[in-house]
């Protein structure tokens, strides 16, 4: 995520795990700024993700994809289809961050192959320079090791952003695998990563489960953006709330 693209706001994205073209459209209509297509944990395959990216307006700066590894082959396909950011999970070293940058950026910063497949994807006098400005290389830090090595990771030339995975980070500290931590080592890690990313001009994001928690992080200036919710989790919540509205009526019928 480019600092210039953030403007004065705090972009809110969601994680998409199912191969549906309509979900980003509904999310955008509700007020979300963008999406993180999850090719790591979700049902999304490469072909479906590339199709969804092509359905998102080119000017959307927050059409992101999280890959399973910094393998340049799928990253290249995703970028040529219009991804504006690549999130690489479990980055724990400078070499992993460098591999991400190499796959996401054109030479001389990286080694991305030039093969434009969407018209006017990167408008500008220099397609490669415009592409590097438009695309964000995002290292996901989600382990204690990643936090301990944050300085070497964040200082990687060409890295644009860090994205915190709080549940896995909690597990690495011996805590339950959940997010939205208000205290303890995960919260301390958030504050530390804020210091490191600010020092290097790199933005910071985090996955959140509750809007009030995300609002608190924004108010405290701890993060620049958030991934708020996962499509299946949001659907599960809506299903539960909807059917719960009938519980009393169903119980009354069963006892009558």
N, C-alpha and C positions, 0 to 999 in steps of 0.2 A: 504494500500500500504506500503510495507516494505521499509525502507530507503535503505537497502542493495540492493534491487531489482532495485532501481532507477538508480544506477550507476552514470554516469556523465551526463545523459540526463534528459529530462523532458517528461515523457510519455504522449501521447495524445490518449485519448479514445473518443468514441462517444456513444450517448444514442440510444439504439435500442428499438423501441416500437411495431414493427410488427413481427409476428411469422414466419420469413423467415430464413432458414439455410444459404442462399447464401450471406446475407448482411455482416456478419462478414468477410467472405472470400473476398468479393470485397473491403471492407474497409482495410483489412490487405494488399491486393495487392496494394492499393493506398498509403500505408505508415502509417496507423494508428497502434498504438501499442496494442490496445485492445478495449473492449466494456463494457458498463454498460447496462445489460439487464434490462429494466424498467418494473417491475411487479406492480408498483404503479400507473402510469398514462397511460401506453400503452395497446395495445391489447394482450400482452403476458400473457398467463396463465402459471401455474406451469409446466404442462406437456411439453408444447412447449419450455419453457425456459430450462428445464432439457435436452431436446433433443439437443438444440442448444449448450449447454455447452459441451455435449459429442462429438459434432462435432468439437470443438475447440481443437487444440493440447494441450496435458496435460502440456507441458512446458511453455505455455503462462501464464505469471504471472499476466496478466491484464484482465482476464475473470471474470467480476464482475456482481453482480445482485443487483438491488435496490428493496427492499421489501416494502410492505405497512406498516409493523409494525415489532417489534422484536419477533413475534410469532416463537417459536423454531421449530415447525413442518415443515413449508415450507423452513425455513432456512436449516434445516438438509437435506432435499431432494436436495436442490440446491448445498450444499457443497459436498454431496456424489456423485453428478453428475459432479463435477469438478470446481465449482465456487471458485475462488481464493480471492474473497473479497465480503463482504456483506455490502451494504450501507443501513443504517436505517434512514428514513426521520424524520425531525422535532424533533430532539433530543433537549430537553430543560432542562434536569436534570441529575444528577448523576445516579439516579435509572434507567433511560431509557438507559443510556450508559452501565450500569452494565448488564442489560437484554440482550443487544446486544452481549456483550462479553461472557456472559453465553451461549448463543445460538451458537456462532461461535467457541468457544475454547473448547478443551478437558480438563477434570480435570487434575490438581487441579485449573487451571485458570478459567475454565468454566464448563459447564455440558453437552457438546455435546456428544451424544451417539456414540459409536464406531460401525460402520457398513460399512466397505469399500466395495464399489460396482464398482469401476474401478481399473483395475490392475495397480500397480506401480504408483498410484496417488501421494503418498508422499514417495519417496524413502529415506531410512535412517535406521539406527539401531533401532530407536524408531519411530514407525508409528505416535504415538500421538504427540511427540515432533516435528517431521517433519511436521505434519499437522498444528500445531500451528504456525510454522515458515512460512508456505506457505500461510496461510489464513489471510487476513486482516479484522479486525473489524473497520468499517468506520462510524463514526457518522456524519450525515448531519445536519449542523447548518444553519437554514434558517429563523430564527425569531430573533427579538430584544431580547426576553427572552433568547434564546440560546446563543446569544453573551454576554449578561449580566452574564450568568452563565458559561461562557466558562472555567474558571479556574477549577470548580468542574467537568465539563464534561471531559475536556482534561486530567486531572490527574487520570482518572479512570484506574486502573491496567488492562492491557491487551488490551487497546484501541490502535489501530495502526495509525489511520488517521482521519482527519476531512475533510469533503467535503462541500463547501459552495454552497447553492442554492440562487443565487443573486436576482432572480425575487421575490420569496416569501419574502426574507429578505427586499427587497425594499418596498413591500406592508406593511410589519409590521412597517415600519418607515413612513407610509403614503404617499409613493411615487408610481409612476406608476410601474406596474409589468413587468419590463424588466431587462435584465442583462447588462453587459459591462459598469459599472459605473466608470467614471474617477474621480469623486469627490463626496462630500456629505457623508452622514452617512454610505452608503454601502461600499464606498472605505475606509473609516475610520475603518469599521468593519474588512475588509480584512487585513489591516495593524495590527490591534489589535490581530486578530486571528493568524497572522504570529508570533507575539511576544510570544503568549501563547503556541502555538504548538512547536515552537523552544525551548522554555524553558523546555518542557517536552519530547523532543525527538520524537514528533509525526509529521507526514507529513501533508501537507495541499494541498488540491485540490479545484478546483472551476469549475462550468459550465461556458463556454464562447460561445458566438454566432459568434464572428468574429476572424479569425486567427491573425489579427494584434493586437487585444486587448490581446489575450493570449500571444503573443510574448512580449508585453510590460510588462505583469506581470512576465513572466520568466526573462526578462532582469533586472527587479527591484528586483528579488529574493523574490517576495511576495508569490509565490506558487511553489509547487514541480511538480504538474501534472494538467492536465485539461481534462474535458469532453468537446470536441469541436463539437457542433452540435448535432442535433437529426435527425434520419433517415427521418422522414416525412417532417421535415423542409428543409432538404437538397434536398429531392426529389421535394418539392414544388418550391424551388429556381431554380432547374434545369429545371423543367417544364416551369416555367415562363420565364427564359432566352431563352429557346429553341423556344417557341411559339412567343416570342417577336421578334425573328429574322425574322419572316414572316409578321410582322405587316405592314410594308410598302408595301410589295407585295400584301397583302390581301386588303389593303386600295385602292391601285391603281386599282385593279380588280373591287372593288365595285363601283368606281366612273367612270369607263370607259363604 
